[in-house]
Amino acid sequence: MRTASPGTAALPDGRAPEPGWFQTAFAATASHAPVLPQESDAAPHPFLLLVRCLDDLTATGAVPAERRHGSEYAAWSAVHGLSHLLIDGPLRDLPEEEVQLALNTTLSVVSRGL
């Protein structure tokens, strides 16, 4: 799972002086129709980057093929759920040491689950 590690540096930890940037980047549009991000000429949506990463990990054998289907939903939900708790929820006042523990534990659990 080391291949997934570089992307983890960009995960919001809720301690940034401008947590609104995360909210702006991932805010829902006015439409509430369930639409998965599509490929475009613009920079790929982070969800699509996750899908590609999981596909690559499966192709190399790091993620067993039988566990791949739908795993992007679990990984995306865990990371964004924690982000929400750290930015707007009851974990927003955690000391930095605990924030890092929460991030590392969440990423470890997701990695082991794959």
N, C-alpha and C positions, 0 to 999 in steps of 0.2 A: 504494500500500500504506500510505499515511499513516493511513488509517482504522483500521488494526489497531494502530497505535502506542500509543494510550492503555492498552490492555490489557497491554502489555509492562512497564509500571511495576510490576505486581503479580507478576511472575515471581520465583520464589525464586532467589537467587544463592548460597545455601549459606553465606553469611557472616553471616546473622542470628544473634543470640545464642541463639535458640530454634529450631534447625532441626527439632526434633521436631514443630513445628506443621505443616510441610509433609507430614511422614510421616503424621501423624494425619489430615490432611485428605484425603490421597489413598491411604490404606491400603486394601488389598483386604479384603473381608468374608470371613467364614468360607466362603461358597459360592465355588466356583471355576468355576461355570458362566459361560460367556461371555455377559454381558448388557450391552447398551448402555444408558446412562442414558436414562430416559424423562422426559417432561414431567410436572410435578406442580404442586401449589399452592405448594410450598416454593420457595425460591430455586433458579433453574436450575443444574444441574450445569455446572461449567466446560467440560466437553466439549461440551455443548449450546450454550454461548455461542460456542465456537469454530466449531461447525457453522453457527450463525446468521451469524456474522461472515463466514465464507467464502461463504455463500449471498448475503449482501448485496454482498460484493465482486464476485461473479459477476454479480449483477443490474445492477450499475453498470458492468460491463465491465472492472473493474480486474483480475479473474481471468478468463482465457478459459474459456468453458464446457467446452471439451474437456479442460481440465486440472482441473476442479473435482471430478469423481467420485473419492471416496476421499482427497482431499488432506488431510482432517482427521487421518487416521492418520499421515501423514508429519510434519505440523506438531506434533501431540501427542507423537509419539515422539521427535522431535528435542529439543524443549524439556524433556520429562520425563527423557529420557536424560541430557542435560547436567545437569539438576538433581540427578539421582542421583549422577553423577560428582563434582559439586561438594559435595554434602552428605556422602555416605558413601564415595565412591570415591577414586581416586588424585589427583583434582584438588582435594581438600578443603583443602589447604594452599597453594593458589596465592595469590600476592599480589593485592590488590584490583584492581590495574591489569590483570592477566591474566584475572581473573574477568570484568571488564567486556568485555575483548576477546573472550573465549569467548562471552559472551552476545550481544554485538553481531554477531559473525560467524555464530553459529548462526541468529539471527533474520534476518540478511541473506540467508543461503543458503536458508532456508525461503521467504522472500519472493520471491527470484529464481526459485526452483523452481516457484512457483505461476504 
